[in-house]
Amino acid sequence: MSETERMPSPFAAGLACRCPRCGEGAIFSGFLKPVTRCESCGTDFSWASNVEGPAVFIILIVGFVIVGAAAAVESMFHPAPFVHLILWLPATVILALALMRPFKATMIALQFQNKASEGRLDG
């Protein structure tokens, strides 16, 4: 059995915030700081410290959900503007923070599985 057949799905590993190679070790040492090495299999993740691509997806998803919900509330109840602030500012922050870890872990897992690296110019 090859190594890629034993690796967990990058989506399963990402959503569980686990190592994309073994599926066992934690991928984060803090809220969003990736570990340098997997505690279980020893895979090097020093390259993953600058993975910030998930922010774009989170902005789009959170924006879609919050704007849709705010429009629905506005059309049904016509609340005062301060009610919208009270409802949607905390909801935006909570939803964005809830999605940040699994999306970043999934991006790291996808980059690991596809052996992504920085582009290089041959010359």
C-alpha positions as CSV (number, residue, x, y, z in Angstrom):
1,M,0.0,0.0,0.0
2,S,1.5,3.4,-1.0
3,E,1.8,6.4,1.4
4,T,-1.0,8.3,-0.3
5,E,-3.5,5.4,0.2
6,R,-2.8,5.5,4.0
7,M,-3.2,9.3,4.3
8,P,-6.5,10.5,5.6
9,S,-8.7,12.7,3.4
10,P,-7.4,16.3,3.5
11,F,-10.9,17.4,4.3
12,A,-11.4,15.0,7.2
13,A,-7.9,15.9,8.6
14,G,-8.6,19.6,8.1
15,L,-12.0,19.6,9.8
16,A,-10.6,17.6,12.7
17,C,-7.5,19.9,12.8
18,R,-5.2,16.8,12.6
19,C,-2.0,16.0,10.8
20,P,-2.7,15.4,7.1
21,R,-0.2,12.6,6.9
22,C,-1.1,10.4,9.9
23,G,-4.4,11.9,11.0
24,E,-3.3,11.6,14.6
25,G,-1.3,14.6,15.8
26,A,-2.7,18.1,16.3
27,I,-1.9,20.6,13.5
28,F,-2.1,23.7,15.8
29,S,-0.1,24.6,18.9
30,G,-2.3,27.7,19.5
31,F,-5.5,29.0,18.0
32,L,-4.0,29.5,14.5
33,K,-0.3,28.7,14.9
34,P,0.7,25.5,13.1
35,V,3.0,23.1,14.9
36,T,6.6,22.8,13.6
37,R,6.4,19.0,13.6
38,C,3.7,16.5,14.0
39,E,3.8,15.0,17.5
40,S,2.8,11.6,16.2
41,C,4.6,11.0,12.9
42,G,7.2,13.8,12.9
43,T,6.2,15.5,9.6
44,D,7.7,18.9,9.2
45,F,5.2,21.8,9.0
46,S,7.6,24.7,9.2
47,W,6.4,25.8,5.8
48,A,2.8,26.2,6.9
49,S,3.3,29.2,9.1
50,N,2.3,31.7,6.3
51,V,-0.9,29.9,5.1
52,E,-3.5,32.7,5.0
53,G,-5.5,31.6,1.9
54,P,-8.6,30.6,4.0
55,A,-9.3,34.2,4.9
56,V,-10.8,34.9,1.4
57,F,-13.1,31.9,1.6
58,I,-14.2,32.9,5.1
59,I,-14.9,36.5,4.1
60,L,-17.1,35.3,1.3
61,I,-19.0,32.7,3.3
62,V,-19.5,34.8,6.3
63,G,-20.5,37.8,4.2
64,F,-23.1,35.7,2.3
65,V,-24.6,34.3,5.5
66,I,-24.7,37.5,7.4
67,V,-25.9,39.7,4.6
68,G,-28.6,37.2,3.7
69,A,-29.7,36.9,7.3
70,A,-29.7,40.7,7.8
71,A,-31.8,41.1,4.6
72,A,-34.3,38.5,5.8
73,V,-34.6,40.1,9.2
74,E,-35.0,43.6,7.7
75,S,-37.7,42.4,5.3
76,M,-39.7,40.6,7.9
77,F,-39.4,42.8,11.0
78,H,-37.9,46.2,10.0
79,P,-35.9,46.6,13.2
80,A,-34.0,49.8,14.2
81,P,-30.4,50.1,12.9
82,F,-28.9,49.5,16.4
83,V,-30.7,46.1,16.5
84,H,-28.9,45.1,13.3
85,L,-25.6,46.1,14.9
86,I,-26.4,44.1,18.1
87,L,-27.3,41.1,16.0
88,W,-24.8,41.0,13.2
89,L,-21.5,42.3,14.6
90,P,-21.2,39.5,17.2
91,A,-22.6,36.9,14.7
92,T,-19.9,38.0,12.1
93,V,-17.1,37.7,14.6
94,I,-18.3,34.4,16.0
95,L,-18.8,32.8,12.6
96,A,-15.5,34.0,11.3
97,L,-13.6,32.7,14.3
98,A,-15.5,29.4,14.2
99,L,-14.5,28.8,10.6
100,M,-10.9,30.0,10.8
101,R,-9.2,26.9,12.4
102,P,-10.9,24.1,10.3
103,F,-10.4,26.1,7.0
104,K,-6.8,26.8,7.7
105,A,-6.2,23.2,8.7
106,T,-7.9,22.0,5.5
107,M,-5.8,24.4,3.4
108,I,-2.6,23.0,5.1
109,A,-3.8,19.5,4.5
110,L,-4.6,20.2,0.8
111,Q,-1.2,21.8,0.3
112,F,0.5,18.9,1.9
113,Q,-1.3,16.3,-0.1
114,N,-0.8,18.1,-3.4
115,K,2.9,18.9,-2.6
116,A,2.2,22.6,-3.2
117,S,5.2,25.0,-2.9
118,E,6.1,28.5,-3.9
119,G,6.5,29.2,-7.6
120,R,10.1,29.4,-8.9
121,L,11.4,31.0,-12.0
122,D,13.9,28.9,-13.9
123,G,16.7,31.0,-15.2
